[in-house]
Amino acid sequence: MKKIYLSTYGVAFSDYALMKKFVTEFPDFDLGIEYATSWKNPDFHEKLQAAVTDLAGIPATIHSPFMEICTDPGSEAEARMTAAFDKACDYYDAFRATSMVFHTHEGVFAESEKADRRKRTRDVLLHWYDKLTKRGIRMTVENVGYPKKGNVLFDYEIFVRLFEELPEGIGCLIDTGHAFLNAWDVPALIEELGERIRGYHLNNNDGWGDLHYPCFDPEGVCKAPEMDRLLRAIAKYSPKADLCLEYAPSGRFTQESLYEDIRRIVRVTEEAGA
C-alpha cells in the first residue's frame, strides 16, 4: 500500500480540525499529513504548535519554509532562513515526521547570475544535508519555478543533473503541477530518475498558473488518462515514493471527491505494480 499524505495547503495551512477529519474519517487505510512550517498568517505557528498535540500519532512529513535558500553567505537573509529552517527541524521531531522537502529556490534571478545561484543552491542543500543527517532527518528536494513567474532556475536537464551532484541520501520530490507548467514529460522524468524519486506532490493546473487543482479536475491541463499514465510510471519506476495530494483550498474538492481521488490513485498504481 502506498503511503499517501494530504498537504495542509488544502485547509489553508490553518484549519487543522478539518484536516484531522479528512484523515481520520477515511475508512480504507491510514492517511498522513504533510505540514507546511511557514506561512504569512500571524497565528500560523500558534495553530501549528497546537496541532502537534491535536494530531499526534498521524503519519507526517514536513515541508520546509517557503523562503529563499539562495541567500548570500553571511547576510541577514541567510540568518533568517537558518532560524526558520531550524524551527522546521523542531517540527519534524515534534510530529515524528519521516521526511522534509526543500525547494531549490524561490526568487527570480538574472540570466547572468543563474549559474552562481545554482551553485549556491547546491552548497546550501549540502550544508543542510549534513545538519539534517546528524538529526536523523530524511531530506528531499523539489522541482520549482515556471515561466509565468520567470523564476525557472533549474530546467529539466539541469534538475536531473542536480541529483548526480548531490549525495544519494538526498532524494528527489516531483511536484507534478510545477512540471506541467514547464511542459516537462513527467513519465519520462520519472523513468530517468527512478527510485531516486522519494516523494511526489500530486496536483494539476491550467498550464499557466500554479493553481493546485485536484489531480483529475476536468479543467486540468493533464487530463485523466494522462494522469493515469503518470501514476503507472510512478508505480513502475519509483514504487516506494510517498504520495502527497497538494490541493489548493479553492473549493474544487470535497471530502468525498478527495477520497475518490485517493482510491483512483491507489487502484491505478496497484494495478500497474501487479
Residue frames as qw, qx, qy, qz and C-alpha x, y, z in Angstrom:
[[0.000, 0.887, 0.461, 0.000, 0.00, 0.00, 0.00],
 [0.369, 0.546, -0.024, 0.751, 1.30, 3.44, -0.95],
 [0.295, -0.475, -0.434, 0.706, 1.97, 5.99, 1.76],
 [0.103, 0.640, 0.436, 0.624, -0.47, 8.82, 0.97],
 [0.265, -0.379, -0.383, 0.800, -0.44, 12.22, 2.65],
 [0.117, 0.859, 0.437, 0.240, -2.63, 15.32, 2.45],
 [0.383, 0.230, -0.136, 0.884, -0.96, 18.71, 2.37],
 [0.138, -0.606, -0.531, 0.576, -2.10, 21.31, 4.90],
 [0.014, 0.089, -0.322, -0.942, -2.36, 23.67, 1.93],
 [0.225, -0.367, -0.793, -0.432, -5.77, 22.07, 1.37],
 [0.360, -0.751, -0.542, 0.110, -7.05, 23.64, 4.60],
 [0.129, 0.905, -0.012, 0.404, -5.28, 26.97, 4.04],
 [0.504, 0.277, -0.561, 0.596, -2.49, 26.00, 6.46],
 [0.185, -0.327, 0.370, -0.850, -4.84, 26.74, 9.34],
 [0.770, -0.194, 0.036, -0.606, -7.93, 24.53, 9.76],
 [0.129, 0.352, -0.922, 0.099, -6.27, 21.54, 11.41],
 [0.541, 0.096, 0.663, -0.508, -9.59, 20.27, 12.76],
 [0.760, 0.496, -0.023, -0.419, -10.82, 19.85, 9.18],
 [0.395, 0.560, -0.725, -0.067, -7.54, 18.21, 8.21],
 [0.239, -0.201, 0.889, -0.334, -7.95, 15.75, 11.08],
 [0.705, 0.304, 0.394, -0.505, -11.48, 14.99, 9.85],
 [0.648, 0.582, -0.380, -0.313, -10.23, 14.33, 6.31],
 [0.255, 0.479, -0.835, 0.092, -7.53, 11.97, 7.54],
 [0.241, -0.129, 0.863, -0.425, -9.27, 10.07, 10.32],
 [0.679, 0.294, 0.373, -0.559, -12.59, 9.50, 8.53],
 [0.544, 0.464, -0.593, -0.371, -11.04, 7.82, 5.50],
 [0.867, -0.241, 0.295, -0.321, -12.06, 4.18, 6.02],
 [0.886, 0.391, -0.249, -0.022, -9.73, 2.32, 3.68],
 [0.801, -0.019, -0.266, 0.536, -6.31, 2.77, 5.34],
 [0.399, -0.737, -0.157, 0.522, -4.31, 5.29, 7.38],
 [0.431, 0.792, 0.097, 0.422, -3.57, 8.60, 5.67],
 [0.577, -0.317, -0.187, 0.729, -0.83, 11.02, 6.67],
 [0.062, 0.976, 0.192, -0.087, -0.35, 14.79, 6.70],
 [0.611, 0.217, -0.004, 0.761, 2.34, 17.00, 5.18],
 [0.257, -0.860, -0.304, 0.320, 2.73, 20.09, 7.32],
 [0.371, 0.725, -0.039, 0.579, 3.91, 23.42, 5.96],
 [0.621, -0.423, -0.361, 0.552, 6.18, 25.09, 8.52],
 [0.155, -0.312, -0.047, 0.936, 5.82, 28.74, 7.50],
 [0.138, 0.647, 0.625, 0.413, 3.05, 30.99, 6.21],
 [0.111, 0.404, -0.001, 0.908, 2.00, 34.64, 6.37],
 [0.522, -0.671, -0.405, -0.337, -0.86, 34.27, 8.89],
 [0.076, -0.679, 0.454, -0.573, 0.06, 35.95, 12.20],
 [0.710, -0.369, 0.448, -0.399, -1.27, 32.99, 14.23],
 [0.774, 0.360, -0.492, -0.173, 0.30, 30.36, 11.99],
 [0.371, 0.328, -0.797, 0.345, 2.83, 28.99, 14.48],
 [0.416, -0.171, 0.561, -0.695, 0.35, 29.10, 17.37],
 [0.855, 0.154, 0.028, -0.494, -2.08, 26.89, 15.44],
 [0.718, 0.390, -0.576, -0.001, 0.64, 24.59, 14.15],
 [0.067, 0.359, -0.785, 0.500, 2.03, 24.11, 17.64],
 [0.639, -0.057, 0.428, -0.637, -1.44, 23.19, 18.89],
 [0.852, 0.293, -0.267, -0.340, -1.68, 20.63, 16.08],
 [0.275, 0.447, -0.826, 0.206, 1.37, 18.85, 17.48],
 [0.281, -0.050, 0.804, -0.521, -0.89, 17.63, 20.30],
 [0.665, 0.292, 0.242, -0.643, -4.23, 17.51, 18.48],
 [0.809, 0.456, -0.257, -0.267, -2.93, 15.43, 15.57],
 [0.256, -0.575, 0.774, -0.068, -0.43, 13.31, 17.46],
 [0.620, -0.035, 0.782, -0.052, 0.10, 9.83, 16.05],
 [0.704, 0.658, 0.206, -0.169, -0.91, 10.65, 12.47],
 [0.756, 0.055, 0.297, 0.581, 1.86, 9.84, 9.95],
 [0.039, 0.953, 0.055, -0.296, 3.63, 13.04, 8.96],
 [0.665, 0.233, 0.154, 0.693, 6.02, 14.66, 6.51],
 [0.207, -0.769, -0.144, 0.588, 7.29, 18.23, 6.64],
 [0.505, 0.715, 0.202, 0.439, 7.54, 21.00, 4.06],
 [0.506, -0.230, -0.153, 0.817, 10.43, 23.33, 4.81],
 [0.056, 0.725, 0.264, -0.633, 9.71, 27.09, 4.95],
 [0.541, 0.703, 0.365, 0.283, 8.75, 28.91, 1.76],
 [0.213, -0.910, 0.166, 0.313, 11.90, 31.04, 1.93],
 [0.586, 0.737, -0.336, 0.038, 14.79, 31.73, -0.41],
 [0.874, -0.378, 0.161, 0.261, 17.70, 29.38, 0.17],
 [0.671, 0.413, 0.098, 0.607, 19.90, 31.09, -2.47],
 [0.256, -0.964, -0.061, 0.039, 20.88, 33.76, 0.05],
 [0.418, 0.723, -0.409, 0.368, 24.25, 35.50, 0.16],
 [0.742, -0.174, -0.517, 0.389, 26.64, 33.95, 2.72],
 [0.366, -0.157, -0.389, 0.831, 26.71, 35.91, 5.94],
 [0.162, -0.345, -0.245, -0.891, 23.66, 38.02, 5.05],
 [0.401, -0.035, 0.501, -0.766, 20.66, 38.82, 7.24],
 [0.780, 0.157, -0.242, -0.555, 18.53, 36.84, 4.79],
 [0.602, 0.201, -0.768, 0.084, 20.68, 33.78, 5.42],
 [0.001, -0.122, 0.737, -0.665, 20.32, 34.23, 9.18],
 [0.611, 0.065, 0.209, -0.761, 16.52, 34.46, 8.89],
 [0.777, 0.214, -0.490, -0.333, 16.46, 31.42, 6.63],
 [0.395, 0.221, -0.835, 0.313, 18.61, 29.42, 9.03],
 [0.255, -0.058, 0.616, -0.743, 16.40, 30.26, 12.00],
 [0.727, 0.149, -0.007, -0.670, 13.24, 29.31, 10.08],
 [0.739, 0.245, -0.608, -0.153, 14.69, 26.02, 8.86],
 [0.156, 0.204, -0.829, 0.497, 15.96, 25.15, 12.34],
 [0.501, 0.023, 0.420, -0.756, 12.38, 25.66, 13.56],
 [0.789, 0.222, -0.325, -0.471, 11.14, 23.34, 10.81],
 [0.483, 0.249, -0.821, 0.173, 13.53, 20.67, 12.10],
 [0.181, -0.081, 0.705, -0.681, 11.96, 21.05, 15.54],
 [0.717, 0.158, 0.080, -0.674, 8.52, 20.50, 13.97],
 [0.653, 0.294, -0.674, -0.180, 9.91, 17.41, 12.25],
 [0.211, 0.132, -0.870, 0.425, 10.79, 15.96, 15.63],
 [0.377, 0.037, 0.478, -0.793, 7.54, 17.09, 17.25],
 [0.771, 0.242, -0.056, -0.586, 5.35, 15.46, 14.59],
 [0.645, -0.223, 0.724, 0.102, 7.67, 12.43, 14.34],
 [0.629, 0.666, -0.112, -0.385, 7.88, 13.02, 10.62],
 [0.865, -0.035, 0.436, 0.245, 9.64, 10.78, 8.12],
 [0.571, 0.267, 0.314, 0.710, 10.89, 13.29, 5.52],
 [0.013, -0.807, -0.168, 0.565, 11.30, 17.02, 4.87],
 [0.607, 0.537, 0.395, 0.433, 11.19, 18.61, 1.42],
 [0.247, -0.578, 0.084, 0.773, 13.22, 21.64, 0.31],
 [0.547, 0.820, 0.165, -0.049, 12.61, 23.93, -2.65],
 [0.741, 0.167, 0.092, 0.644, 15.66, 24.64, -4.80],
 [0.185, -0.001, -0.018, 0.983, 14.92, 28.40, -4.68],
 [0.150, 0.681, 0.622, -0.356, 12.08, 30.91, -4.61],
 [0.076, 0.783, 0.042, -0.616, 13.05, 34.05, -6.47],
 [0.678, 0.714, 0.139, 0.106, 13.80, 35.43, -9.93],
 [0.540, -0.561, 0.320, 0.540, 17.43, 35.76, -10.97],
 [0.377, 0.776, -0.295, -0.412, 19.09, 37.45, -13.93],
 [0.939, 0.324, -0.110, 0.013, 20.39, 35.10, -16.60],
 [0.405, 0.686, -0.486, 0.359, 23.94, 36.24, -15.88],
 [0.247, -0.508, 0.654, -0.503, 23.77, 35.08, -12.25],
 [0.902, -0.098, -0.075, -0.414, 21.87, 31.82, -12.65],
 [0.782, 0.239, -0.537, 0.208, 24.95, 29.59, -12.75],
 [0.138, 0.349, -0.607, 0.700, 26.22, 31.10, -9.49],
 [0.597, -0.241, 0.257, -0.721, 22.78, 30.78, -7.88],
 [0.925, 0.028, -0.314, -0.211, 22.55, 27.15, -8.89],
 [0.569, 0.270, -0.626, 0.460, 25.94, 26.55, -7.27],
 [0.197, -0.328, 0.469, -0.796, 24.70, 28.36, -4.16],
 [0.831, -0.153, -0.068, -0.531, 21.64, 26.10, -4.11],
 [0.854, 0.122, -0.495, 0.106, 23.86, 23.02, -4.19],
 [0.303, 0.330, -0.593, 0.669, 26.09, 24.39, -1.43],
 [0.450, -0.292, 0.315, -0.783, 23.12, 25.22, 0.82],
 [0.905, -0.066, -0.217, -0.361, 21.48, 21.84, 0.21],
 [0.727, 0.199, -0.575, 0.319, 24.74, 20.10, 1.11],
 [0.001, 0.355, -0.516, 0.780, 25.04, 22.20, 4.26],
 [0.664, -0.211, 0.198, -0.690, 21.52, 21.26, 5.33],
 [0.886, 0.076, -0.437, -0.134, 22.02, 17.64, 4.38],
 [0.453, 0.254, -0.671, 0.530, 24.91, 17.49, 6.84],
 [0.264, -0.237, 0.445, -0.822, 22.81, 19.13, 9.57],
 [0.794, -0.067, -0.056, -0.602, 19.74, 17.00, 8.91],
 [0.769, 0.160, -0.617, 0.035, 21.69, 13.76, 8.74],
 [0.217, 0.226, -0.697, 0.646, 23.05, 14.42, 12.22],
 [0.440, -0.058, 0.396, -0.804, 19.47, 14.88, 13.43],
 [0.300, 0.141, 0.943, -0.009, 18.15, 11.79, 11.67],
 [0.458, 0.614, 0.249, -0.593, 16.03, 13.79, 9.23],
 [0.567, 0.230, 0.675, 0.412, 15.41, 12.41, 5.73],
 [0.066, 0.621, -0.081, -0.777, 15.69, 15.11, 3.05],
 [0.547, 0.461, 0.616, 0.331, 14.16, 15.54, -0.41],
 [0.085, -0.407, 0.171, 0.893, 14.44, 18.35, -2.98],
 [0.461, 0.624, 0.606, -0.176, 11.53, 19.57, -5.12],
 [0.337, 0.271, 0.464, 0.773, 11.34, 20.99, -8.65],
 [0.036, 0.781, 0.415, -0.465, 10.05, 24.57, -8.63],
 [0.057, -0.477, 0.302, 0.823, 9.84, 27.59, -10.94],
 [0.481, 0.504, 0.699, 0.161, 7.71, 28.19, -14.03],
 [0.362, 0.317, 0.342, 0.807, 7.57, 30.60, -16.99],
 [0.151, -0.840, -0.412, -0.320, 4.68, 32.79, -15.78],
 [0.504, -0.846, -0.030, 0.171, 6.76, 33.91, -12.80],
 [0.471, 0.795, -0.320, 0.210, 10.02, 33.97, -14.73],
 [0.424, -0.696, 0.534, -0.223, 11.74, 32.03, -11.96],
 [0.991, 0.125, -0.045, 0.021, 12.99, 28.91, -13.74],
 [0.191, -0.801, 0.566, 0.030, 16.46, 28.28, -12.32],
 [0.349, -0.233, 0.901, 0.110, 16.59, 24.52, -12.89],
 [0.675, 0.283, -0.305, -0.610, 15.18, 23.34, -16.19],
 [0.977, -0.017, -0.040, -0.211, 14.55, 19.65, -16.91],
 [0.811, 0.345, -0.361, 0.305, 18.13, 18.69, -17.77],
 [0.129, 0.554, -0.498, 0.654, 19.76, 20.78, -15.03],
 [0.685, -0.411, 0.263, -0.541, 17.31, 19.47, -12.43],
 [0.991, 0.030, -0.133, -0.020, 18.16, 15.87, -13.36],
 [0.618, 0.453, -0.414, 0.491, 21.91, 16.65, -13.22],
 [0.310, -0.676, 0.336, -0.579, 21.47, 18.17, -9.77],
 [0.882, -0.341, 0.206, -0.250, 20.91, 14.69, -8.36],
 [0.878, 0.292, -0.211, 0.316, 24.12, 13.47, -9.97],
 [0.287, 0.576, -0.353, 0.679, 25.92, 16.15, -7.92],
 [0.517, -0.536, 0.299, -0.597, 24.15, 15.53, -4.60],
 [0.129, -0.256, 0.935, -0.211, 24.67, 12.58, -2.24],
 [0.347, -0.191, -0.858, -0.328, 22.44, 9.56, -2.70],
 [0.168, -0.372, -0.758, 0.509, 20.93, 10.31, 0.70],
 [0.233, 0.385, 0.112, -0.886, 19.19, 13.39, -0.73],
 [0.390, 0.389, 0.825, 0.123, 16.07, 12.24, -2.52],
 [0.061, -0.090, -0.389, -0.915, 14.08, 13.92, -5.27],
 [0.268, 0.510, 0.695, -0.431, 10.47, 15.06, -4.91],
 [0.100, 0.206, 0.590, 0.774, 8.49, 15.75, -8.08],
 [0.292, 0.477, 0.413, -0.718, 5.71, 18.32, -7.97],
 [0.438, 0.381, 0.739, 0.343, 3.54, 17.35, -10.92],
 [0.172, 0.914, 0.345, -0.125, 1.91, 20.77, -11.17],
 [0.176, -0.804, 0.331, 0.461, 5.26, 22.57, -11.42],
 [0.428, -0.130, 0.764, 0.464, 6.37, 20.06, -14.05],
 [0.385, 0.646, 0.646, 0.134, 3.20, 20.63, -16.13],
 [0.053, 0.949, 0.092, -0.297, 3.78, 24.39, -16.08],
 [0.163, -0.681, 0.559, 0.445, 7.19, 23.80, -17.64],
 [0.801, 0.431, -0.205, -0.362, 5.81, 21.31, -20.19],
 [0.133, -0.484, 0.865, -0.019, 8.05, 18.55, -18.85],
 [0.744, 0.030, -0.595, -0.303, 7.47, 14.97, -19.94],
 [0.524, -0.555, 0.459, -0.456, 6.73, 13.72, -16.45],
 [0.986, -0.048, 0.132, -0.085, 6.61, 9.96, -17.17],
 [0.741, 0.507, -0.258, 0.357, 9.99, 10.27, -18.92],
 [0.054, -0.704, 0.452, -0.545, 11.37, 12.21, -15.94],
 [0.794, -0.390, 0.320, -0.338, 10.10, 9.52, -13.59],
 [0.975, 0.186, -0.027, 0.119, 11.77, 6.81, -15.67],
 [0.501, 0.653, -0.336, 0.458, 15.04, 8.77, -15.79],
 [0.161, -0.610, 0.511, -0.583, 15.29, 9.47, -12.07],
 [0.658, -0.078, -0.748, -0.035, 13.69, 6.21, -10.98],
 [0.664, -0.550, -0.489, 0.137, 13.93, 5.33, -7.30],
 [0.344, 0.054, -0.229, 0.909, 15.92, 8.49, -6.60],
 [0.360, -0.412, -0.180, -0.817, 12.41, 9.99, -6.51],
 [0.237, -0.127, -0.863, 0.428, 11.21, 9.50, -2.95],
 [0.129, 0.539, 0.595, -0.582, 8.13, 11.68, -2.95],
 [0.116, 0.407, 0.569, 0.705, 5.52, 13.39, -5.12],
 [0.225, 0.390, 0.355, -0.820, 3.28, 16.39, -4.76],
 [0.192, 0.349, 0.828, 0.394, 0.31, 15.39, -6.89],
 [0.200, 0.673, 0.342, -0.625, -1.76, 18.22, -8.32],
 [0.460, 0.488, 0.570, 0.474, -2.96, 19.69, -11.61],
 [0.043, -0.589, -0.090, 0.802, -3.41, 23.19, -13.08],
 [0.564, 0.742, 0.261, -0.252, -4.44, 25.11, -16.19],
 [0.787, 0.324, 0.182, 0.493, -0.95, 25.04, -17.74],
 [0.241, 0.737, -0.016, 0.631, -0.25, 28.66, -16.81],
 [0.288, -0.676, 0.332, -0.592, -0.68, 29.26, -13.07],
 [0.281, 0.140, -0.894, 0.320, 0.36, 27.16, -10.09],
 [0.533, -0.317, -0.090, -0.779, -3.27, 26.61, -9.12],
 [0.089, -0.161, 0.920, -0.346, -3.04, 23.22, -7.40],
 [0.736, -0.013, -0.213, -0.643, -6.19, 21.72, -8.91],
 [0.805, -0.174, 0.537, -0.185, -7.14, 18.18, -7.88],
 [0.362, -0.279, 0.786, 0.416, -5.40, 15.51, -9.94],
 [0.251, 0.322, 0.849, 0.336, -8.45, 14.61, -12.03],
 [0.188, 0.629, 0.255, -0.710, -10.01, 18.07, -12.29],
 [0.628, 0.548, 0.525, 0.170, -11.72, 18.25, -15.71],
 [0.246, 0.969, -0.016, 0.012, -10.23, 21.69, -16.34],
 [0.579, -0.620, 0.418, 0.324, -6.70, 20.49, -15.64],
 [0.357, 0.706, -0.501, -0.351, -4.05, 20.61, -18.36],
 [0.059, 0.248, -0.966, -0.030, -3.20, 16.99, -17.56],
 [0.727, -0.094, -0.235, -0.638, -6.31, 15.01, -18.49],
 [0.799, -0.346, 0.378, -0.315, -7.37, 11.94, -16.55],
 [0.971, 0.222, -0.026, 0.083, -5.90, 9.34, -18.98],
 [0.490, 0.634, -0.380, 0.462, -2.53, 11.14, -18.88],
 [0.390, -0.626, 0.466, -0.489, -2.65, 11.37, -15.10],
 [0.959, -0.130, 0.200, -0.152, -3.26, 7.63, -15.00],
 [0.813, 0.465, -0.207, 0.283, -0.24, 7.15, -17.28],
 [0.074, 0.713, -0.460, 0.524, 1.85, 9.24, -14.90],
 [0.692, -0.455, 0.390, -0.401, 0.66, 7.17, -11.95],
 [0.992, 0.119, 0.018, 0.022, 1.57, 3.98, -13.76],
 [0.552, 0.611, -0.368, 0.432, 5.09, 5.37, -14.26],
 [0.327, -0.646, 0.465, -0.509, 5.29, 6.08, -10.54],
 [0.912, -0.215, 0.253, -0.242, 4.29, 2.51, -9.77],
 [0.921, 0.336, -0.086, 0.179, 6.88, 1.11, -12.19],
 [0.575, 0.529, -0.274, 0.560, 9.92, 3.32, -11.55],
 [0.034, 0.382, -0.509, 0.771, 9.53, 4.78, -8.03],
 [0.584, -0.399, -0.647, -0.285, 7.19, 2.37, -6.23],
 [0.539, -0.372, -0.568, 0.499, 8.40, 3.27, -2.73],
 [0.124, 0.245, -0.033, 0.961, 7.88, 7.03, -3.07],
 [0.057, 0.481, 0.632, -0.605, 5.47, 8.87, -0.79],
 [0.069, 0.495, 0.570, 0.653, 2.46, 10.46, -2.48],
 [0.063, -0.434, -0.452, 0.777, 1.10, 13.78, -1.21],
 [0.165, 0.712, 0.581, 0.358, -2.08, 15.34, -2.56],
 [0.266, -0.318, -0.142, 0.899, -1.20, 19.03, -2.59],
 [0.080, 0.657, 0.627, 0.412, -4.52, 20.68, -3.44],
 [0.043, 0.216, -0.128, 0.967, -5.42, 24.33, -3.01],
 [0.071, 0.442, 0.742, -0.499, -8.30, 25.41, -0.71],
 [0.096, 0.118, -0.347, -0.925, -10.19, 26.70, -3.75],
 [0.635, 0.222, 0.348, -0.653, -13.49, 24.85, -3.44],
 [0.561, 0.399, -0.585, -0.429, -12.56, 22.42, -6.20],
 [0.469, 0.031, -0.881, 0.047, -12.70, 19.37, -3.94],
 [0.688, -0.496, 0.050, -0.528, -14.92, 17.95, -1.24],
 [0.486, -0.440, 0.730, -0.190, -14.16, 15.30, 1.33],
 [0.850, 0.208, 0.466, -0.128, -15.83, 12.66, -0.84],
 [0.681, 0.722, -0.123, 0.020, -14.10, 13.74, -4.07],
 [0.071, -0.751, 0.643, -0.132, -10.81, 13.74, -2.19],
 [0.663, -0.202, 0.704, -0.154, -11.46, 10.15, -1.17],
 [0.830, 0.503, 0.220, -0.100, -12.41, 9.27, -4.76],
 [0.389, 0.821, -0.416, 0.048, -9.07, 10.66, -5.96],
 [0.330, -0.560, 0.744, -0.158, -7.17, 8.65, -3.36],
 [0.794, 0.073, 0.583, -0.156, -8.96, 5.46, -4.34],
 [0.744, 0.667, -0.006, -0.040, -8.28, 6.02, -8.03],
 [0.127, 0.800, -0.578, 0.096, -4.59, 6.71, -7.32],
 [0.527, -0.352, 0.754, -0.173, -4.34, 3.51, -5.29],
 [0.845, 0.318, 0.399, -0.159, -6.21, 1.45, -7.90],
 [0.621, 0.761, -0.187, -0.009, -4.10, 2.67, -10.82],
 [0.027, 0.732, -0.665, 0.146, -0.76, 2.31, -9.04],
 [0.627, -0.236, 0.715, -0.197, -1.59, -1.11, -7.61],
 [0.854, 0.436, 0.260, -0.116, -2.77, -2.43, -10.97],
 [0.489, 0.802, -0.338, 0.058, 0.40, -1.10, -12.63],
 [0.124, -0.651, 0.715, -0.222, 2.60, -2.60, -9.96],
 [0.889, -0.085, 0.340, -0.296, 0.98, -6.01, -10.09]]
